[in-house]
Amino acid sequence: MGSRRKDTRPRLALWMLVALGDIVLLMVSVGLSVLVASLAVVAVTAAGIGAWRFTRRTAVNREAAVPVVGRQQA
């Protein structure tokens, strides 16, 4: 008789959603200015990371470029 183990652990995503809801409720209770300030910080951080990744990607592509050698005509 085989018995299957049931995974009864709570999922991480559920706890993340609960924590996010708590943070939103705290921000609403503190005021709208805190919410706007935190969104601005998140936006600036995301833009900085995106710009950094874009510059790293183009630098890697430039270094990895292999020169194309044309065929010689006889």
C-alpha positions in Angstrom: 0.0 0.0 0.0 1.6 3.2 -1.1 1.1 6.4 0.7 1.7 9.7 -1.0 3.1 12.5 0.9 1.0 15.6 0.8 2.8 18.9 0.7 1.0 20.9 3.3 3.5 23.7 3.5 2.2 27.2 2.7 3.3 28.6 -0.6 5.8 31.4 -0.6 3.6 33.4 -3.1 0.7 33.5 -0.6 2.9 35.0 2.1 4.4 37.5 -0.3 0.9 38.6 -1.2 -0.1 39.0 2.5 3.1 41.0 3.2 2.4 43.2 0.1 -1.1 43.8 1.3 0.2 44.8 4.8 2.6 47.2 3.3 -0.1 48.8 1.1 -2.4 49.2 4.1 0.4 50.8 6.2 1.2 53.2 3.4 -2.5 54.1 3.0 -2.8 54.8 6.7 0.4 56.9 6.7 -0.6 59.0 3.7 -0.5 59.3 -0.1 2.8 61.2 -0.1 4.7 58.1 1.2 3.1 56.0 -1.5 4.1 58.4 -4.2 7.6 58.6 -2.8 8.1 54.9 -2.7 6.7 54.5 -6.2 9.2 57.1 -7.4 12.1 55.2 -5.7 11.0 52.0 -7.3 10.7 53.6 -10.8 14.2 55.2 -10.5 15.7 52.0 -9.3 14.1 50.0 -12.2 15.3 52.6 -14.7 18.8 52.5 -13.3 18.9 48.7 -13.5 17.5 48.7 -17.0 20.1 51.2 -18.2 22.9 49.3 -16.6 21.8 46.0 -18.2 21.4 47.7 -21.5 24.9 49.2 -21.4 26.4 45.8 -20.3 24.6 44.0 -23.1 25.8 46.3 -25.8 29.4 46.2 -24.4 29.4 42.4 -24.4 28.0 42.3 -27.9 30.8 44.7 -29.1 33.5 42.5 -27.5 32.0 39.2 -28.8 31.6 40.5 -32.4 33.6 38.4 -34.8 34.9 40.2 -37.8 33.4 38.9 -41.1 36.1 37.9 -43.5 35.0 38.0 -47.2 36.0 35.4 -49.7 39.0 36.1 -51.7 38.6 36.2 -55.5 41.0 34.0 -57.4 
